[in-house]
């Protein structure tokens, strides 16, 4: 008959504490590595930030235009998707025909 863990509450708690401590240490190590990476990458991004701000300022006024065009895209997709399949089949046919010609 198996023994109950209730007889050894200290052992169970010690084991649980060591597992939690190991997980905490792992998380701390991951956080430290992420912070190190951020510190290394941040200076590389600093020169680009003004460019991003300028591009954003240019795009903000035309954003409503994109929202107006967006509903028109779905009908165009509906027309293009069947053509895409046709072009893929045609391409496979042409490849097959070209390889057959080379073999002859």
C-alpha positions, 0 to 999 in steps of 0.5 A: 500500500502506498504511503500518503504524502501527508506523513511528510508535509515538510518534504513536499513543501521543500520540494515545491519550494525548490521547484518554485525557486528554480522557476524564479531563477530561470525567469530572472535569467530570461529577463536579464538577457532581454534587458541586455538585448534591449540595451544593445539594440536601443542605440541602433534604433535612436537614429531611425526614430526621427525618420519614423516620426516623419514617415508617420506624419506623412502617412496620417493625412492619407490614412482615411484614403486607405480606409476608403479604398479597402472595401473595393479590394474584396471584389477585386480579389474575387475576380483575381483569385480564379485568374490566379488558379488559371495562371498556375495551371497554365504555368504548370502546363507550359513547364510540362510542355517545355520539358517534353520538347527538350526530351524529344 
